[in-house]
Amino acid sequence: MPNIKSSKKDVLSSKIAYEKNKANKSELKTVVKKFDAALVSGDKAAAEAAYKQAVKKVDQAVIKGILHKNTAARKKSSMTLQLNKLA
């Protein structure tokens, strides 16, 4: 544990940021898994609804700094191709 006051604050803010990032990553993974499950079920309407949510969460993850923009583009492209194969 640090002794300097500012270092103590840094540890605390780092922990808070870690928890927020962890929650956001978990939520992102959950939404992507729901999209994958909708694809497996073969329900086009459910897959499209899940796709919209997943793309939105991926974009939000980029804004929050959780994903790199190229990683997000790759994920969205992959999801789009999977959705189009379902049709």
Residue frames relative to the residue before (quaternion, step in Angstrom):
aa qw qx qy qz dx dy dz
M 1.0000 0.0000 0.0000 0.0000 0.00 0.00 0.00
P 0.4428 -0.7086 0.4783 0.2702 3.57 -0.89 0.87
N 0.4235 -0.7067 0.5151 0.2365 3.54 -1.25 0.50
I 0.6423 0.5301 -0.3193 0.4522 3.57 1.12 -0.66
K 0.5742 -0.6418 0.3959 0.3188 3.55 -0.93 0.97
S 0.6803 0.4846 -0.2990 0.4614 3.60 0.88 -0.90
S 0.6279 0.5264 -0.3307 0.4682 3.57 1.10 -0.65
K 0.6117 0.5336 -0.3431 0.4726 3.56 1.08 -0.69
K 0.6506 0.5062 -0.3068 0.4758 3.56 1.00 -0.83
D 0.6255 0.5438 -0.3313 0.4509 3.58 1.04 -0.79
V 0.6404 0.5182 -0.3176 0.4695 3.58 0.98 -0.84
L 0.6699 0.5060 -0.2948 0.4564 3.56 0.92 -0.92
S 0.6929 0.4636 -0.2868 0.4719 3.60 0.85 -0.94
S 0.6064 0.5476 -0.3464 0.4609 3.58 1.12 -0.63
K 0.6509 0.5124 -0.3075 0.4682 3.56 0.99 -0.83
I 0.6431 0.5188 -0.3167 0.4657 3.57 0.98 -0.84
A 0.6580 0.5034 -0.3034 0.4707 3.58 0.94 -0.90
Y 0.6209 0.5482 -0.3300 0.4529 3.58 1.03 -0.82
E 0.6752 0.4957 -0.2923 0.4615 3.57 0.89 -0.93
K 0.6463 0.5104 -0.3208 0.4678 3.60 0.98 -0.82
N 0.6690 0.4989 -0.3011 0.4614 3.57 0.90 -0.94
K 0.6330 0.5397 -0.3219 0.4520 3.55 1.01 -0.85
A 0.6662 0.4976 -0.2960 0.4701 3.58 0.94 -0.89
N 0.6672 0.5018 -0.3004 0.4613 3.58 0.95 -0.87
K 0.6390 0.5149 -0.3232 0.4713 3.60 1.00 -0.79
S 0.6469 0.5274 -0.3121 0.4539 3.55 0.97 -0.88
E 0.6558 0.5090 -0.3018 0.4688 3.56 0.96 -0.89
L 0.6324 0.5319 -0.3199 0.4635 3.57 1.01 -0.84
K 0.6703 0.4983 -0.2969 0.4629 3.58 0.88 -0.95
T 0.6340 0.5397 -0.3259 0.4477 3.58 1.01 -0.81
V 0.6703 0.4954 -0.3005 0.4636 3.58 0.91 -0.90
V 0.6509 0.5034 -0.3164 0.4720 3.59 0.99 -0.81
K 0.6367 0.5175 -0.3291 0.4674 3.60 1.03 -0.75
K 0.6286 0.5248 -0.3363 0.4651 3.60 1.04 -0.72
F 0.6224 0.5227 -0.3339 0.4774 3.58 1.07 -0.73
D 0.6553 0.5092 -0.3108 0.4633 3.59 0.92 -0.89
A 0.6484 0.5159 -0.3133 0.4640 3.57 0.99 -0.82
A 0.6394 0.5139 -0.3227 0.4722 3.58 1.03 -0.77
L 0.6246 0.5287 -0.3390 0.4641 3.59 1.06 -0.69
V 0.6636 0.5117 -0.3031 0.4537 3.56 0.92 -0.93
S 0.6570 0.5137 -0.3155 0.4527 3.58 1.00 -0.78
G 0.4102 -0.7443 0.4424 0.2866 3.59 1.19 -0.49
D 0.4953 0.6509 -0.4306 0.3816 3.59 1.26 0.11
K 0.3647 -0.7746 0.4796 0.1920 3.56 -0.34 1.29
A 0.6705 0.5070 -0.3077 0.4457 3.61 0.88 -0.93
A 0.6692 0.4848 -0.2987 0.4774 3.58 0.92 -0.88
A 0.6379 0.5319 -0.3216 0.4547 3.57 1.03 -0.79
E 0.6545 0.5066 -0.3155 0.4642 3.59 0.98 -0.80
A 0.6487 0.5065 -0.3175 0.4710 3.58 0.98 -0.82
A 0.6688 0.4858 -0.2943 0.4796 3.58 0.96 -0.87
Y 0.6017 0.5691 -0.3424 0.4437 3.58 1.11 -0.72
K 0.6570 0.5125 -0.3104 0.4576 3.58 0.91 -0.93
Q 0.6623 0.4966 -0.3052 0.4708 3.58 0.94 -0.86
A 0.6630 0.5199 -0.3072 0.4425 3.56 0.93 -0.92
V 0.6579 0.5010 -0.3114 0.4681 3.58 0.92 -0.87
K 0.6336 0.5311 -0.3244 0.4595 3.56 1.01 -0.81
K 0.6767 0.4867 -0.2921 0.4688 3.60 0.91 -0.91
V 0.6249 0.5262 -0.3422 0.4642 3.60 1.02 -0.73
D 0.6556 0.5026 -0.3112 0.4698 3.59 0.95 -0.85
Q 0.6483 0.5088 -0.3149 0.4709 3.58 0.99 -0.80
A 0.6210 0.5458 -0.3361 0.4511 3.58 1.06 -0.73
V 0.6238 0.5210 -0.3389 0.4739 3.59 1.08 -0.70
I 0.6599 0.5121 -0.3087 0.4549 3.57 0.90 -0.92
K 0.7091 0.4497 -0.2534 0.4802 3.58 1.01 -0.83
G 0.5133 -0.6765 0.3996 0.3453 3.58 1.27 -0.09
I 0.4396 0.7023 -0.4525 0.3299 3.57 1.21 0.36
L 0.7749 0.1791 -0.0922 0.5991 3.56 1.09 -0.78
H 0.4689 -0.6206 0.5429 0.3167 3.54 -1.22 0.55
K 0.6050 -0.6023 0.3717 0.3649 3.59 -1.02 0.71
N 0.6534 0.5015 -0.3267 0.4635 3.61 1.03 -0.67
T 0.6096 0.5313 -0.3440 0.4774 3.58 1.09 -0.66
A 0.6505 0.5095 -0.3095 0.4706 3.56 0.97 -0.85
A 0.6414 0.5178 -0.3238 0.4643 3.58 0.96 -0.84
R 0.6486 0.5149 -0.3149 0.4637 3.59 0.98 -0.83
K 0.6562 0.5095 -0.3084 0.4634 3.59 0.95 -0.88
K 0.6726 0.4939 -0.2990 0.4628 3.58 0.89 -0.93
S 0.6397 0.5255 -0.3222 0.4593 3.57 0.99 -0.82
S 0.6512 0.5185 -0.3028 0.4641 3.56 0.95 -0.89
M 0.6661 0.4951 -0.3022 0.4690 3.57 0.93 -0.90
T 0.6375 0.5310 -0.3261 0.4531 3.58 1.00 -0.81
L 0.6532 0.5069 -0.3119 0.4681 3.58 0.94 -0.87
Q 0.6519 0.5122 -0.3150 0.4620 3.58 0.97 -0.82
L 0.6520 0.5111 -0.3102 0.4663 3.57 1.00 -0.83
N 0.6705 0.4999 -0.2999 0.4589 3.59 0.98 -0.85
K 0.6170 0.5361 -0.3498 0.4578 3.61 1.11 -0.59
L 0.5993 0.5876 -0.3517 0.4147 3.56 1.15 -0.62
A 0.6293 0.5829 -0.3274 0.3963 3.58 1.06 -0.74
